[in-house]
Amino acid sequence: MYALTDDWRGDTIIHAASNDGKDQPLMDSGATPRRGIFGKTGSEMRSTTRSTVWGITIFLGLVSAALLGVATLFPTLVFSTLSAPNTGSLECGATNLECWKREARKVGGLKNEVSSWQRKATSLQNTVRDLHATITESRNQIDARVTRINARVGNLKTAGDLSDDGAIPRAIKKAVADVVDAADALRSGGGDVVPLLGQNDPPKVVFHAHIAKTAGSTFNRFVARRYHASCGNKGVSFAQSFKDDADANDAADADDHLLTRNAVFGFLNQPSLVTGDAHVTESDMFSSWGWHNCALISLEITKDEWADVTDRPSLAGQTKAVMIPCRDPIDHILSQCNYNHQSFTDIISGEGGEQACDDALPQCHVGWERYEHSMLEKFDKVVLFKYDDFEGVERYLDDALPKRRLELEHATEFGFYATNTERSTTNERFTDACPEETLRKNLLEKWSYYRLCDKFLGDSTWQEFDSRDLRDMIEEQHV
């Protein structure tokens, strides 16, 4: 028998050892058993605690059994969930270092891609800003052009009013009225037309510098029969016959040379209907008229004579573009020798042949006074083209000249009207006294026309320049 203090209430309880070795409480030191805050004795409290513990143990057992059942039925789902960390779309296990390295590299690549797209977005913003500026500038140009159209329409209406008083013939009055109607339609309903009036408008007047032996006669004839308002000394639009039945290649040998030239080219150097003067030529007539009704002007004139044409009041304020045909210097000089009935072989093989080569064969020159760099200042635009590239000529002039409603036959289209006799290789043989490259070098030195074409056209067939830019390049490069 021994006494101890009850852990629950602090009471002193006397225990006695029973025969089975278990402690049996006999009595506490008080006469009456004391109860705790829940109204139960220590023994009762211990009984209740044991019941609660057993309930929790049973519950946990049931939960474990349920989980074990789920794991048995769905083992893949359970174990993949337990083995993989919660990492979204990643498939790496917690200890798979190589997998995580790969994922890290992917993340780095994504960061680089994001940076690349950010740069592209910035570039796109800059492009949009530049495009907006270009659109604004184009709108300003269109507004300015429409303003000029309005001013011209006003002038045309004034001219139309004058015709009522007999100051302008009835036919012109009708033409003016048609133009006014077309301009009014452009301003009022031409929403699809006005935006086409941009920086690439064709020039107002095209000039053709007829360099001798560069197919200028063929050029004149082709243009005069394809377009209106072509004014050339070798062909004019309004003097063309309807049917092209003249043999152009027989013109040089025709008995009646004047009539054949008229049939082939549409010349006007027949007796003037106005003055009766048999020596009035088409150039004289156009000059007296002021070239005011010409969309293309082709002339065989010297470099200094262009000012007499380009400075006419009727052409003031209009954009002027000059077309200059280019031909290989060697081929060109040999053609000139042929035209002058000179044998190149005889020239360089005879006495003074080496000097003739050094001087670039002056006895063969035809029309070298027709070009010099100084004449370029008379024009706003310059076109250099390979002399026989008539397809390029056609593309360019289709946008610059009024085309005939019914194009006339052109027997020499993309061929040539021959003013030379047939060339012979016997007359065009080089010697040690004048090798081909030596002659080429001398030709380039002697004539600025050859240097112009060599430097700025080269092996191409078509080049267009702003006149000021081209003149600056010529000066800077000492062409």
C-alpha positions as CSV (number, residue, x, y, z in Angstrom):
1,M,0.0,0.0,0.0
2,Y,1.3,3.5,-0.9
3,A,0.0,7.0,-1.3
4,L,0.3,9.3,-4.3
5,T,-1.0,12.5,-5.5
6,D,-3.6,12.2,-8.2
7,D,-2.3,13.9,-11.3
8,W,-5.8,15.1,-12.4
9,R,-7.1,16.7,-9.2
10,G,-4.1,16.9,-6.9
11,D,-5.9,14.6,-4.3
12,T,-3.9,12.1,-2.3
13,I,-5.1,8.6,-3.1
14,I,-4.1,5.4,-1.2
15,H,-3.3,2.5,-3.5
16,A,-3.1,-1.1,-2.6
17,A,-1.4,-3.7,-4.6
18,S,-3.7,-6.5,-5.7
19,N,-2.9,-10.1,-6.3
20,D,-2.7,-9.6,-10.0
21,G,0.0,-6.9,-9.6
22,K,-2.3,-4.0,-10.5
23,D,-2.6,-1.0,-8.3
24,Q,-6.1,-0.6,-6.7
25,P,-7.0,2.7,-5.1
26,L,-8.5,2.2,-1.7
27,M,-9.5,5.6,-0.6
28,D,-8.2,9.1,-0.7
29,S,-7.3,11.1,2.3
30,G,-10.7,12.9,2.1
31,A,-13.9,11.4,3.1
32,T,-15.7,12.5,0.0
33,P,-14.3,12.0,-3.7
34,R,-13.5,15.4,-5.2
35,R,-14.6,16.1,-8.8
36,G,-12.8,18.2,-11.5
37,I,-14.0,21.2,-13.5
38,F,-16.0,18.9,-15.8
39,G,-17.8,17.4,-12.9
40,K,-16.0,14.0,-13.2
41,T,-13.7,12.2,-11.0
42,G,-10.2,11.3,-12.1
43,S,-11.2,7.8,-12.9
44,E,-14.1,8.9,-15.0
45,M,-11.8,11.4,-16.9
46,R,-9.3,8.7,-17.7
47,S,-12.0,6.5,-19.0
48,T,-13.3,9.3,-21.3
49,T,-9.8,10.1,-22.6
50,R,-9.2,6.5,-23.5
51,S,-12.5,6.4,-25.4
52,T,-11.5,9.5,-27.5
53,V,-8.1,8.1,-28.3
54,W,-9.6,4.9,-29.5
55,G,-12.1,6.8,-31.7
56,I,-9.3,8.8,-33.4
57,T,-7.3,5.7,-34.0
58,I,-10.2,3.9,-35.6
59,F,-10.9,7.0,-37.9
60,L,-7.3,7.2,-39.0
61,G,-7.4,3.5,-39.8
62,L,-10.4,4.0,-42.0
63,V,-8.8,6.9,-43.9
64,S,-5.7,4.8,-44.5
65,A,-7.7,2.0,-45.8
66,A,-9.5,4.3,-48.2
67,L,-6.3,5.7,-49.5
68,L,-4.9,2.3,-49.9
69,G,-7.9,1.3,-51.9
70,V,-7.5,4.4,-54.2
71,A,-3.8,3.6,-54.7
72,T,-4.7,0.0,-55.6
73,L,-7.4,1.1,-58.2
74,F,-5.4,4.1,-59.7
75,P,-1.7,3.5,-59.1
76,T,-0.4,5.6,-62.0
77,L,-2.3,8.7,-61.0
78,V,-1.4,8.4,-57.4
79,F,2.3,7.7,-57.7
80,S,2.9,10.3,-60.6
81,T,1.3,12.9,-58.4
82,L,3.4,12.0,-55.4
83,S,6.7,11.8,-57.4
84,A,6.4,15.0,-59.4
85,P,6.5,18.4,-57.9
86,N,3.8,20.9,-58.6
87,T,5.6,22.7,-61.4
88,G,2.9,23.5,-63.9
89,S,3.7,22.0,-67.4
90,L,7.2,20.8,-66.4
91,E,7.8,17.1,-66.5
92,C,11.0,17.0,-64.4
93,G,11.2,15.1,-61.2
94,A,12.5,16.6,-58.1
95,T,15.9,15.0,-58.5
96,N,16.3,15.1,-62.3
97,L,19.0,17.7,-62.6
98,E,19.5,17.3,-66.4
99,C,15.9,17.9,-67.0
100,W,15.9,21.0,-64.9
101,K,18.9,22.3,-66.8
102,R,17.1,21.8,-70.1
103,E,14.1,23.7,-68.7
104,A,16.4,26.5,-67.6
105,R,17.8,26.7,-71.1
106,K,14.3,26.9,-72.5
107,V,13.5,29.7,-70.2
108,G,16.6,31.5,-71.4
109,G,15.6,31.0,-75.0
110,L,12.1,32.4,-74.2
111,K,13.7,35.5,-72.7
112,N,15.8,36.0,-75.8
113,E,12.7,35.6,-78.0
114,V,10.8,38.1,-75.9
115,S,13.7,40.6,-76.3
116,S,13.7,40.0,-80.1
117,W,10.0,40.7,-80.3
118,Q,10.4,43.8,-78.3
119,R,13.0,45.0,-80.8
120,K,10.8,44.2,-83.7
121,A,7.9,46.1,-82.0
122,T,10.1,49.1,-81.6
123,S,11.2,48.9,-85.3
124,L,7.6,48.6,-86.4
125,Q,6.7,51.7,-84.4
126,N,9.5,53.6,-86.1
127,T,8.3,52.3,-89.5
128,V,4.7,53.3,-88.8
129,R,5.9,56.8,-87.7
130,D,7.9,57.2,-90.9
131,L,5.0,55.9,-93.0
132,H,2.7,58.5,-91.3
133,A,5.2,61.2,-92.1
134,T,5.3,60.1,-95.8
135,I,1.5,60.0,-96.0
136,T,1.3,63.5,-94.6
137,E,3.8,64.7,-97.1
138,S,1.9,63.0,-99.9
139,R,-1.3,64.6,-98.8
140,N,0.3,68.0,-98.8
141,Q,1.6,67.4,-102.3
142,I,-1.9,66.3,-103.5
143,D,-3.5,69.3,-101.9
144,A,-1.0,71.6,-103.7
145,R,-1.6,69.8,-107.0
146,V,-5.4,70.1,-106.6
147,T,-4.9,73.8,-105.9
148,R,-3.0,74.2,-109.2
149,I,-5.7,72.2,-111.0
150,N,-8.3,74.6,-109.6
151,A,-6.3,77.6,-110.8
152,R,-5.9,76.1,-114.3
153,V,-9.6,75.3,-114.5
154,G,-10.3,78.9,-113.6
155,N,-8.1,80.0,-116.5
156,L,-9.7,77.6,-118.9
157,K,-13.2,78.8,-117.9
158,T,-12.1,82.4,-118.6
159,A,-10.9,81.2,-122.0
160,G,-14.2,79.6,-122.6
161,D,-16.0,82.8,-121.8
162,L,-13.9,84.7,-124.3
163,S,-15.0,82.3,-127.0
164,D,-18.6,83.5,-126.6
165,D,-17.4,86.8,-128.0
166,G,-15.8,85.2,-131.0
167,A,-12.2,85.6,-129.6
168,I,-11.6,81.9,-129.8
169,P,-12.8,79.5,-132.5
170,R,-15.7,77.3,-131.8
171,A,-13.6,74.1,-132.0
172,I,-11.3,75.4,-129.4
173,K,-14.2,76.4,-127.2
174,K,-15.5,72.8,-127.3
175,A,-12.0,71.4,-126.4
176,V,-11.8,73.8,-123.5
177,A,-15.2,72.8,-122.3
178,D,-14.2,69.1,-122.4
179,V,-11.1,69.8,-120.4
180,V,-13.0,71.9,-117.8
181,D,-15.6,69.0,-117.5
182,A,-12.8,66.5,-117.0
183,A,-11.1,68.6,-114.4
184,D,-14.4,69.2,-112.5
185,A,-15.0,65.5,-112.5
186,L,-11.5,64.9,-111.1
187,R,-12.0,67.4,-108.3
188,S,-15.5,66.3,-107.3
189,G,-15.6,62.6,-107.8
190,G,-12.1,61.4,-108.6
191,G,-11.4,59.9,-105.2
192,D,-9.6,57.1,-106.9
193,V,-7.7,59.4,-109.3
194,V,-6.3,62.1,-107.2
195,P,-4.1,59.8,-105.0
196,L,-2.4,58.7,-108.2
197,L,-1.0,62.2,-108.5
198,G,2.2,61.6,-106.6
199,Q,6.0,61.9,-106.9
200,N,6.2,59.7,-110.0
201,D,4.2,61.9,-112.3
202,P,5.6,61.9,-115.8
203,P,7.4,65.0,-116.9
204,K,5.3,67.7,-118.6
205,V,7.5,68.0,-121.7
206,V,10.0,65.4,-123.0
207,F,12.9,66.4,-125.2
208,H,15.0,64.1,-127.3
209,A,18.5,65.1,-128.0
210,H,19.0,63.6,-131.5
211,I,22.7,62.5,-131.4
212,A,23.7,61.6,-134.9
213,K,23.8,57.9,-135.7
214,T,21.9,56.7,-132.6
215,A,18.6,55.7,-134.4
216,G,17.2,59.1,-134.0
217,S,15.2,58.9,-137.3
218,T,13.7,55.6,-136.3
219,F,12.9,57.1,-132.8
220,N,11.1,60.1,-134.4
221,R,9.1,57.9,-136.7
222,F,8.1,55.5,-134.0
223,V,7.0,58.2,-131.6
224,A,5.1,60.2,-134.2
225,R,3.0,57.2,-135.2
226,R,2.3,55.9,-131.7
227,Y,1.6,59.2,-129.8
228,H,-0.1,62.6,-130.2
229,A,1.8,65.8,-129.8
230,S,5.2,64.5,-131.0
231,C,7.1,67.4,-132.6
232,G,10.3,66.1,-134.2
233,N,12.4,67.3,-137.1
234,K,12.3,63.7,-138.4
235,G,8.6,63.1,-137.6
236,V,5.5,64.9,-136.3
237,S,2.3,63.4,-135.1
238,F,-0.3,65.3,-137.1
239,A,1.5,65.0,-140.5
240,Q,1.5,61.1,-140.5
241,S,-0.2,59.2,-143.3
242,F,-2.8,56.7,-142.2
243,K,-1.2,53.7,-144.0
244,D,2.5,53.1,-143.7
245,D,3.2,52.0,-147.3
246,A,6.4,53.9,-147.9
247,D,9.7,52.0,-148.2
248,A,11.7,53.8,-145.6
249,N,15.0,52.2,-146.6
250,D,14.7,53.5,-150.2
251,A,14.3,57.1,-149.0
252,A,18.0,58.0,-149.3
253,D,18.1,56.8,-153.0
254,A,14.7,58.1,-154.1
255,D,14.5,60.3,-157.2
256,D,12.0,62.6,-155.5
257,H,13.8,62.7,-152.1
258,L,11.6,65.4,-150.7
259,L,8.3,63.6,-151.4
260,T,9.7,60.3,-150.1
261,R,10.9,62.0,-146.9
262,N,7.4,63.4,-146.4
263,A,5.8,60.0,-147.0
264,V,8.2,58.2,-144.6
265,F,8.5,60.8,-141.8
266,G,5.6,63.2,-142.1
267,F,7.8,66.1,-142.7
268,L,6.5,69.6,-143.2
269,N,9.3,71.0,-145.3
270,Q,7.0,71.3,-148.3
271,P,5.8,74.8,-149.3
272,S,4.2,76.4,-146.4
273,L,0.4,76.6,-146.6
274,V,0.6,80.0,-144.9
275,T,3.5,81.8,-146.6
276,G,4.1,79.7,-149.7
277,D,7.8,79.6,-148.7
278,A,9.3,76.4,-150.0
279,H,12.1,76.6,-147.4
280,V,9.9,76.7,-144.3
281,T,10.6,73.6,-142.4
282,E,8.7,71.9,-139.6
283,S,11.3,73.2,-137.1
284,D,10.7,76.8,-138.3
285,M,6.9,76.4,-138.0
286,F,7.1,74.9,-134.5
287,S,9.6,77.6,-133.5
288,S,7.3,80.3,-134.7
289,W,4.4,78.7,-132.8
290,G,6.4,78.5,-129.6
291,W,6.3,74.7,-129.2
292,H,3.2,75.2,-127.0
293,N,1.3,72.1,-128.2
294,C,4.2,69.6,-128.0
295,A,4.5,66.8,-125.5
296,L,7.7,65.6,-127.1
297,I,10.3,67.7,-128.9
298,S,13.1,66.0,-130.9
299,L,15.7,68.1,-132.6
300,E,19.1,67.9,-134.3
301,I,20.5,71.1,-132.8
302,T,23.8,72.1,-131.2
303,K,24.3,72.2,-127.5
304,D,23.9,76.0,-127.4
305,E,20.7,76.1,-129.4
306,W,18.6,74.2,-126.7
307,A,18.1,77.4,-124.8
308,D,16.1,78.9,-127.7
309,V,13.6,76.1,-127.2
310,T,13.6,75.4,-123.4
311,D,13.4,79.0,-122.4
312,R,10.3,79.8,-124.5
313,P,7.5,81.4,-122.4
314,S,5.1,78.7,-123.5
315,L,7.3,76.1,-121.7
316,A,7.9,78.1,-118.6
317,G,7.1,76.4,-115.3
318,Q,6.9,73.0,-116.8
319,T,9.1,70.0,-115.9
320,K,11.5,69.3,-118.8
321,A,13.1,65.9,-119.2
322,V,15.7,65.2,-121.9
323,M,16.3,61.7,-123.3
324,I,19.9,61.1,-124.5
325,P,20.5,57.9,-126.5
326,C,23.9,56.1,-125.8
327,R,25.8,54.0,-128.2
328,D,29.1,52.1,-127.7
329,P,31.9,54.5,-128.8
330,I,33.6,52.1,-131.2
331,D,30.4,51.0,-132.8
332,H,29.3,54.6,-133.0
333,I,32.4,56.0,-134.6
334,L,32.5,53.2,-137.2
335,S,28.9,54.0,-138.1
336,Q,29.9,57.7,-138.5
337,C,32.7,56.7,-140.8
338,N,30.3,54.6,-142.9
339,Y,27.8,57.6,-143.1
340,N,30.7,59.8,-144.4
341,H,31.7,57.1,-146.9
342,Q,35.1,56.8,-145.1
343,S,36.9,53.5,-144.7
344,F,38.2,53.2,-141.1
345,T,40.8,50.7,-142.3
346,D,42.1,53.0,-145.0
347,I,42.3,55.9,-142.5
348,I,44.4,54.2,-139.9
349,S,46.5,52.3,-142.4
350,G,47.4,55.3,-144.5
351,E,49.7,58.3,-144.0
352,G,48.8,60.1,-140.7
353,G,46.7,57.1,-139.6
354,E,48.3,57.0,-136.1
355,Q,47.6,60.7,-135.6
356,A,44.0,60.2,-136.8
357,C,43.6,57.5,-134.2
358,D,45.0,59.8,-131.5
359,D,42.6,62.5,-132.6
360,A,39.6,60.1,-132.5
361,L,39.1,60.1,-136.3
362,P,38.0,63.7,-136.9
363,Q,37.2,62.9,-140.6
364,C,34.4,60.6,-139.4
365,H,32.7,62.9,-136.9
366,V,29.0,63.6,-137.4
367,G,27.2,66.0,-135.2
368,W,29.7,66.1,-132.3
369,E,28.5,69.7,-131.5
370,R,25.1,68.3,-130.4
371,Y,26.2,67.5,-126.9
372,E,28.2,69.1,-124.1
373,H,27.6,68.8,-120.3
374,S,26.6,72.5,-120.1
375,M,23.3,71.8,-122.0
376,L,22.1,69.6,-119.1
377,E,21.3,72.7,-117.0
378,K,18.4,73.5,-119.4
379,F,16.5,70.4,-118.2
380,D,15.0,69.2,-114.9
381,K,15.4,65.5,-115.6
382,V,17.8,63.4,-117.6
383,V,17.2,60.0,-119.1
384,L,20.1,57.9,-120.5
385,F,19.1,54.9,-122.5
386,K,20.7,52.4,-124.9
387,Y,20.0,53.7,-128.3
388,D,18.2,50.6,-129.6
389,D,16.1,49.9,-126.4
390,F,12.8,50.8,-128.0
391,E,10.9,48.7,-125.5
392,G,12.2,50.9,-122.7
393,V,11.3,54.0,-124.7
394,E,7.8,52.7,-125.2
395,R,7.4,52.0,-121.4
396,Y,8.6,55.5,-120.5
397,L,6.7,57.4,-123.1
398,D,3.4,55.5,-122.5
399,D,3.3,57.3,-119.1
400,A,4.5,60.7,-120.5
401,L,2.7,61.2,-123.8
402,P,-0.9,61.1,-125.0
403,K,-1.3,57.9,-126.9
404,R,-3.2,57.7,-130.2
405,R,-6.6,56.2,-129.9
406,L,-5.8,54.2,-133.0
407,E,-2.0,53.5,-133.3
408,L,-0.8,53.9,-136.9
409,E,1.1,51.1,-138.6
410,H,4.8,51.3,-138.1
411,A,6.8,49.1,-140.5
412,T,10.1,49.8,-138.8
413,E,8.8,49.2,-135.3
414,F,11.8,48.1,-133.2
415,G,13.8,48.0,-136.4
416,F,15.7,50.8,-138.0
417,Y,15.2,53.3,-140.7
418,A,18.6,53.1,-142.5
419,T,20.3,56.2,-143.6
420,N,23.7,54.4,-144.0
421,T,24.9,52.0,-146.6
422,E,25.6,48.5,-145.5
423,R,28.7,48.3,-143.3
424,S,31.6,46.1,-144.4
425,T,34.0,44.4,-142.1
426,T,36.8,45.0,-144.6
427,N,36.5,48.7,-143.9
428,E,36.5,48.3,-140.1
429,R,39.7,46.4,-139.3
430,F,42.0,47.5,-136.5
431,T,45.7,47.5,-136.8
432,D,48.7,47.8,-134.5
433,A,48.8,51.5,-135.3
434,C,45.3,51.9,-133.8
435,P,44.2,49.0,-131.5
436,E,40.5,49.0,-130.5
437,E,41.2,49.9,-126.8
438,T,43.5,52.7,-127.8
439,L,40.8,54.2,-130.0
440,R,38.2,53.7,-127.3
441,K,40.4,55.6,-124.8
442,N,40.9,58.4,-127.3
443,L,37.2,58.7,-128.0
444,L,36.4,59.0,-124.3
445,E,39.0,61.7,-123.9
446,K,37.8,63.7,-126.9
447,W,34.0,63.9,-126.3
448,S,32.1,64.4,-123.1
449,Y,29.1,62.5,-124.6
450,Y,31.0,59.3,-124.5
451,R,32.2,59.9,-121.0
452,L,28.6,60.6,-119.8
453,C,27.3,57.4,-121.2
454,D,30.3,55.3,-120.1
455,K,30.1,56.6,-116.5
456,F,26.4,56.8,-115.8
457,L,24.8,54.2,-118.1
458,G,27.6,51.7,-118.5
459,D,26.3,48.2,-119.4
460,S,22.7,49.0,-118.3
461,T,20.0,50.0,-120.8
462,W,18.1,52.7,-118.9
463,Q,19.0,55.3,-116.2
464,E,17.0,58.3,-114.9
465,F,18.5,61.2,-113.0
466,D,17.6,64.5,-111.5
467,S,19.5,67.0,-113.6
468,R,21.0,68.8,-110.6
469,D,22.2,65.6,-109.1
470,L,23.7,64.4,-112.3
471,R,25.6,67.7,-112.9
472,D,27.0,67.6,-109.4
473,M,28.2,64.0,-110.0
474,I,29.8,65.0,-113.3
475,E,31.6,67.9,-111.5
476,E,32.7,65.8,-108.5
477,Q,34.0,62.9,-110.6
478,H,35.6,65.1,-113.3
479,V,33.6,63.2,-116.0
